[in-house]
Each structure stands twice: as C-alpha cells, then as structure tokens.
Amino acid sequence: MKRIVFLTCIGSVALALTAWGAPKDRPATRSAKGKSTPSAHTVSARGGGHVARHAAPVRTSRSFSAARSHQRAIAATPRTRSSSVARGRAVRSSRVETAKVRSTRTVNARTTVAARNRTAIDRERSLARANTLRTNRVEPARLRNAQAANANARLAARNNLAVNRATNARIVNNWRSDRFRSSNYTAFYNYNRRWHDRSWWRRNYTRIIFVSGGWWYWNTGYWYPAWGYASGAYYPYDGPIYGYNDLSPDQVIVNVQSQLQRDGYYAGPVDGILGSQTRQALAAFQADHGLAITSAVDRPTLATLGLA
C-alpha cells in the first residue's frame, strides 16, 4: 500500500514539473494537451503483484477547438496560394493586354502617318502631272498659233503676189493669131460657138454632161460647151478645156486652181468654175513661163503646172 501511494505521488510530481516546464508560446493544442487531466494510474494485484497502468489521456473541448482551427488553417493555405497565383496571372495578362494595345496604337499611328505622306506625295505628283499637261498643251497651242500666223503671212504674201500678177495679166478671148497655129493650140484656133438642139447633140456625141450650170460635150481630148442643148444653160467661160485622166471639166479646173494657189498665182475660191479671176491667174502663169497666153486650160499649161 505504501508503495502504491509513493508511486502515485512521484507520478503527480512528475506531471506537475512537466506542465510547469512547457513553453508558453506553443500552440493552444499543445498547451491543452499539457493541461489535460493526467491519466489515471491503476494498480493491478494479479498474482499477488502490483502493476501500475497509465490510462489514455482524455481530450477536452479546448483540444478539439485547437485541432479544428489548425486544420482550417492548413486547409485555407492552398486556397490562399491559388488565389495569389490567379492574381499574378491576372496582373500578367493585364500587362500583356496593355502592351498589345500600345503596340496596336503605335502601328495605327505609323500607318496614319504613312497614309498622310502617301497622300501628300500623290498630290505633288498630280500637281506635277497637271503642270506638265498644261505646259504640253500650252506649248503646242503656241506653236500652232505661230505656225498659223506664219502660214497666214505666207498666204497673204502669195495673195498679194497673185493679185499683182493677175492685175498685170490680160485675159485673151481671141485665139486667131498665128501664135495659136501649132498643134498644141489647134482646138483654140479652130473653136467656134455651135448652136444645136438636144437631139442633134445626142446624135453626134455620145458623152454629154451637166457641169456648173451648163452642158458640155467631149471631143478629141477637150471639153466644149454644148450651146442650145437646153434652155437656160449658163457658161461662165466660152471655149475649150483640156481634159486628162477621164476627169470632168469642173474637176480639172479644181486641180488647176489648187496648183495656181500653191504657186502664188491664185487667191480666189477653189470652186471648179473657170471665171475671170482664175483666167487672170492662168494668164499670169503663162506669161511668166513663156507660154502662149490663152487664159484657158490648155495642154502646155497643164504640163507646166505638173498636172498632165
């Protein structure tokens, strides 16, 4: 009995010393464990021997609350880490988006500047082209005006010369002189006005045409006025007209007028009518070239003009 009491006292003293020597800042769970009711000692006296048994420590409400708070802290720790990781990722993604926006703005700004520069360059090119076109248009216009002025001056000089030459020339209507006895002027030397009706002209000549208000018939290389073929016929010129290349008399006269105009002898209209102005130009040309002055379209004159 004394031994049992002694052992019990020693155990109580040991537990008291242990509780007193434990650190004060340890978690509440440990302090609760240290302050828990000491396990009871039981003494078994089987077989006449005394055996001391320590009972399992009893858990109090404090120890249970401390354990739960510790588990909650442990369970909350991964959530806190995951939330911090998520925040870090969000911050990184926001920074990346901000960088993308800035780069996009920079590219847009550069594109805008490049577009403005291109627009300015296109405007300058357009202005340069417009100026070039204007210059190209103005210069040819000036050149044309100068050419037209020169042509008009030359034409005026020719007209003046033609007028002077035609004024000095005398129109010849009589071809009975000895100068017209040669074969080149036989048609003029033997010409006489002939009056016949329409039926007579058709019986004797196969080619009769109407030109410049009158009727003309073809005979041995010359065109002659067919007097009496129709009433009211008009003949500004009464005499033969040499024909070539199967041309009508009016077309022959047009060619003669054009060539006399180029040579500076004729300044009138090119109308195919052998009037007084054309006959004066022919007389001036024939006189200058040593031809017999017929004041008409004869073979030597056409050859000298370069037409026949």
C-alpha positions, 0 to 999 in steps of 0.5 A, spaced: 500 500 500 505 504 501 508 503 495 502 504 491 501 511 494 509 513 493 508 511 486 502 515 485 505 521 488 512 521 484 507 520 478 503 527 480 510 530 481 512 528 475 506 531 471 506 537 475 514 539 473 512 537 466 506 542 465 510 547 469 516 546 464 512 547 457 513 553 453 508 558 453 508 560 446 506 553 443 500 552 440 493 552 444 493 544 442 499 543 445 498 547 451 491 543 452 494 537 451 499 539 457 493 541 461 489 535 460 487 531 466 493 526 467 491 519 466 489 515 471 494 510 474 491 503 476 494 498 480 493 491 478 494 485 484 494 479 479 498 474 482 499 477 488 503 483 484 502 490 483 502 493 476 501 500 475 497 502 468 497 509 465 490 510 462 489 514 455 489 521 456 482 524 455 481 530 450 477 536 452 473 541 448 479 546 448 483 540 444 478 539 439 477 547 438 485 547 437 485 541 432 479 544 428 482 551 427 489 548 425 486 544 420 482 550 417 488 553 417 492 548 413 486 547 409 485 555 407 493 555 405 492 552 398 486 556 397 490 562 399 496 560 394 491 559 388 488 565 389 495 569 389 497 565 383 490 567 379 492 574 381 499 574 378 496 571 372 491 576 372 496 582 373 500 578 367 495 578 362 493 585 364 500 587 362 500 583 356 493 586 354 496 593 355 502 592 351 498 589 345 494 595 345 500 600 345 503 596 340 496 596 336 496 604 337 503 605 335 502 601 328 495 605 327 499 611 328 505 609 323 500 607 318 496 614 319 502 617 318 504 613 312 497 614 309 498 622 310 505 622 306 502 617 301 497 622 300 501 628 300 506 625 295 500 623 290 498 630 290 505 633 288 505 628 283 498 630 280 500 637 281 506 635 277 502 631 272 497 637 271 503 642 270 506 638 265 499 637 261 498 644 261 505 646 259 504 640 253 498 643 251 500 650 252 506 649 248 503 646 242 497 651 242 503 656 241 506 653 236 500 652 232 498 659 233 505 661 230 505 656 225 498 659 223 500 666 223 506 664 219 502 660 214 497 666 214 503 671 212 505 666 207 498 666 204 497 673 204 504 674 201 502 669 195 495 673 195 498 679 194 503 676 189 497 673 185 493 679 185 499 683 182 500 678 177 493 677 175 492 685 175 498 685 170 495 679 166 490 680 160 485 675 159 485 673 151 478 671 148 481 671 141 485 665 139 486 667 131 493 669 131 498 665 128 501 664 135 495 659 136 497 655 129 501 649 132 498 643 134 498 644 141 493 650 140 489 647 134 482 646 138 483 654 140 484 656 133 479 652 130 473 653 136 467 656 134 460 657 138 455 651 135 448 652 136 444 645 136 438 642 139 438 636 144 437 631 139 442 633 134 447 633 140 445 626 142 446 624 135 453 626 134 456 625 141 455 620 145 458 623 152 454 629 154 454 632 161 451 637 166 457 641 169 456 648 173 450 650 170 451 648 163 452 642 158 458 640 155 460 635 150 467 631 149 471 631 143 478 629 141 481 630 148 477 637 150 471 639 153 466 644 149 460 647 151 454 644 148 450 651 146 442 650 145 442 643 148 437 646 153 434 652 155 437 656 160 444 653 160 449 658 163 457 658 161 461 662 165 467 661 160 466 660 152 471 655 149 475 649 150 478 645 156 483 640 156 481 634 159 486 628 162 485 622 166 477 621 164 476 627 169 470 632 168 471 639 166 469 642 173 474 637 176 480 639 172 479 646 173 479 644 181 486 641 180 488 647 176 486 652 181 489 648 187 496 648 183 495 656 181 494 657 189 500 653 191 504 657 186 502 664 188 498 665 182 491 664 185 487 667 191 480 666 189 475 660 191 477 653 189 470 652 186 471 648 179 468 654 175 473 657 170 471 665 171 475 671 170 479 671 176 482 664 175 483 666 167 487 672 170 491 667 174 492 662 168 494 668 164 499 670 169 502 663 169 503 663 162 506 669 161 511 668 166 513 661 163 513 663 156 507 660 154 502 662 149 497 666 153 490 663 152 487 664 159 484 657 158 486 650 160 490 648 155 495 642 154 502 646 155 499 649 161 497 643 164 504 640 163 507 646 166 503 646 172 505 638 173 498 636 172 498 632 165 
